[in-house]
């Protein structure tokens, strides 16, 4: 590996890039990049670990302040949502949908902002009505900080692929004839 590639990898790593992104941009495998960074830039590895810990602690604090949970539950919740977020990022990439929102950009409300039901961040059933999901407000737009919210699976399922106008027509139909 040449020196320019090593510098590019170190710069990407320092900016918070995942090993997957480093591989995409440089063609260097995650294991090779990781070994090079640990060998040539040990201080960078320690700084990144400290930054991750600070971000984790801040995320846990944010969750603890919004939800009626202790710090252990908040830690589990943060880790689970972070993993779900990364899964959503990969799924969007496979589907060719741009994904620029960062995990830290999102708010994790205790109540679904659409239906008003309590979100169950500890549910293992992704088909549970109260299961939190990442939703694009406008499905024609990419996952951006302005277009991505956390809502219940039920709200996301109802919204699925209908337009606001179609949903208004369905609501009118469900209310029945107005005398």
Secondary structure, DSSP 8 states (H G I E B T S, - for coil): --HHHHHHHHHHHHTT--HHHHHHHH---HHHHHHHHHHH-HHHHHHHHHHHHHHHHHHHHHHHHHSS--HHHHHHHHHHHHHHHHHHHHHHHHHT--B---GGG----SB-TTT--B--TT---TTSTT-EEEEESSTTS-B-TTTEEEEEHHHHHHHTT--HHHHHHHHHHHH----
